[in-house]
Amino acid sequence: MLIVLPALNEEHNIEKVVAEVKAALPDVGVLVVDDGSTDATSPRARESGAAVARLAVNLGVGGAMRTGFRYAVRHGYDVVVQVDADGQHNPAEVPELLRALDHADLVIGARFAGKGEYRARGPRRWAMKVFSVVLSMLAKTKLTDVTSGFKAAGPRAVRLFAHHYPAEYLGDTLESLVMAVRADLTVRQVPVAMRVRAGGTPSTSPVKSAVYLLRASLALLLALMRRRPKQNAAESV
């Protein structure tokens, strides 16, 4: 199993997060994908004992995770778990996602499934509810948090995403789920508790939240319009 941490300017958090991952999951691989950081994220990640893939420019979470999936295939990993580098995801909950992989290809750590105190507000909350309804219908199962960045991918999903993982805005969440469903992969969720960011500056702001609804709606529309992945994409490297 490989833990992939996409990281942008997380020099204040990355060492603590990697140490926590290694303490909770001592036998897994850890890859930090430095998504064009301008601070000391990469050297601090290396000092903490993680493997590091440094992107020359900022590609966003989708581009960082595509790098992670390709690294996983190249190095023989069967399972990839995405964990945020800001400390909001609890590595101790990864085993819950892995247990659900026994009956699924892709498992979402859901923040709105009865566990924890995390709440979204304003346009972001409305968008999340609408998108959850649409994706639940596509996946034929109840999904309450389709924009979660805490996910576990099994072997078929890893191979699919190594070839096709979307790098556009919200592609790492909405479009990747649409892609998985259209490739006949099984998607499930487990409840998780979101933690407070460990340090640094969050990526959201009131202005970004105000435009979230429109941009996310367009992202979902484009995801639904894209060509269906080849059926054998999840079966071959």
Phi, psi and omega in degrees: 000142179240127171268124179249126179244099172291132188221131174231111179053055181247035182298335181279343186243332196298321181295318180293320181292315178298318179298321180292320177299314181294326178290319182280330186224073190293342186254015183254160172278149180231122178239123172262122176260105180281108188273061177075033181297151176252009179244203186265029181303310184299306181298325179289326176294318178296319179297333180279353177100005179273152167286149184230131169246117184256121178272137184292330179228162179284118180255350186090172184299322180300312178296321178296317181289327175300317176300318180297317180293321179292322175299318181298313180297317182296329183255011171080023177275138181265333185232136177236130176242124178272127180229132178293146182274002183263003176089004182281337177265137182266112180302336179295344179268355179302318179304330177294320177294320181294322178297322179291338178292346176298337183233018182206164175262333181218128182238129180261134170276104190269127180278342185243052183231028175096007180230135178086176185247008184295136178223141173258152183229162173063213183303325180299318179295316180297317181298316182300320180294315180296314182294325179296321178296314182296313182290328176298320178295318180293318184276349181059037174203157182284122176235121184256352185214077186277358176251015178293141175261011180252099188219151174240130180246128176278182187306314182294320179292322179300314181294319178298312185289332176297329179273320196232008188302127185284141183251358182286174180305125182064009178295329181290346179245285186297308185291325179295326177290317176300317180299316180298315181296318181290340176269012178065031173272151179268128181246133177224173176223157172227145180289139176223163177253127179276137179257167176288141179306135185292325181179180180081194184253125179294156184278347182267162178203165177303322180294314179297322179295326182294328181263000184300315185302312182294311183295319180293323178298316178295322179297318179293319179299316179295322179298319180289336182272343184293157180296142179296134178299150177300141184299328182271003183295329181273000184250345184229156180270000000 
